[in-house]
Amino acid sequence: MTNLVLPESLAAARTRLAEALKAAGRPADATRLLAVSKTKPATLIREAWHLGQREFGENYVQEALDKQADLADLELIVWHFIGPLQSNKTRDVAEHFAWVHSVDREKIARRLNDQRPEALGPLNICLQVNISDEPSKSGVSLEALPALAEAVQALPRLRLRGLMAIPAAAEGLDAQRAPFARLRESLEELRTRFPEAALDTLSMGMTADLEAAVLEGATLVRLGTAIFGERNARE
């Protein structure tokens, strides 16, 4: 996967998503493709942009800021922060991203709110859920999710959009679908609790489990390897 030709791999990813949506009986525009560009150079992101890709996901703050500076001339590019977020990095994320998928505690949410420039408008937030209860993974528990959602919903410079999860690896479509189904059901419960919130986003599904995520209602799928090849070693 290291020598992918980007026009071909991006087209294949789009075709795969389109086929998954058709198989799920969902509209062709029901799920957006988020190109995960962590460890990849700005030149590849620029090439993907020229091929029509507009949304990009980054995990590492300083690496992302360097790319954003290199690509500042590109219009309509949308930056999503999808990695674990430390308190000392919240200001950079609040000032330079449109979306954050990895909010899992109130302290981080409050810092993002307080540091979000008012001129940029609200920062779109997905709450990361530890859907498989893995001790090694970030994410709020399902039990603690309603309280965190209530806290974020009350912050004026944040816009609560939905949920994100990275389930444990599983073999077979049914096993892959189960945690995504739990995440979807959790979002439906939050919509009932907070009818005024713009809860329209399920950020779930990656290269290995895209089809399962689409079947369970993903609105954003995060593809890195399928588009850009294996991740590069970080310097």
HELIX and SHEET records of a PDB file:
HELIX    1   1 LEU A    6  ALA A   24  1                                  19    
HELIX    2   2 ALA A   42  HIS A   50  1                                   9    
HELIX    3   3 VAL A   61  ASP A   70  1                                  10    
HELIX    4   4 SER A   87  LYS A   89  5                                   3    
HELIX    5   5 THR A   90  HIS A   96  1                                   7    
HELIX    6   6 GLU A  106  GLN A  115  1                                  10    
HELIX    7   7 GLU A  118  LEU A  120  5                                   3    
HELIX    8   8 LEU A  145  GLN A  153  1                                   9    
HELIX    9   9 LEU A  173  ARG A  193  1                                  21    
HELIX   10  10 LEU A  210  LEU A  215  1                                   6    
HELIX   11  11 THR A  225  PHE A  228  1                                   4    
SHEET    1   A 8 THR A 201  SER A 203  0                                        
SHEET    2   A 8 LEU A 158  MET A 164  1                                        
SHEET    3   A 8 LEU A 123  GLN A 128  1                                        
SHEET    4   A 8 TRP A  99  VAL A 103  1                                        
SHEET    5   A 8 VAL A  78  PHE A  81  1                                        
SHEET    6   A 8 GLU A  55  GLU A  58  1                                        
SHEET    7   A 8 ARG A  32  VAL A  36  1                                        
SHEET    8   A 8 LEU A 220  LEU A 223  1                                        
END                                                                             
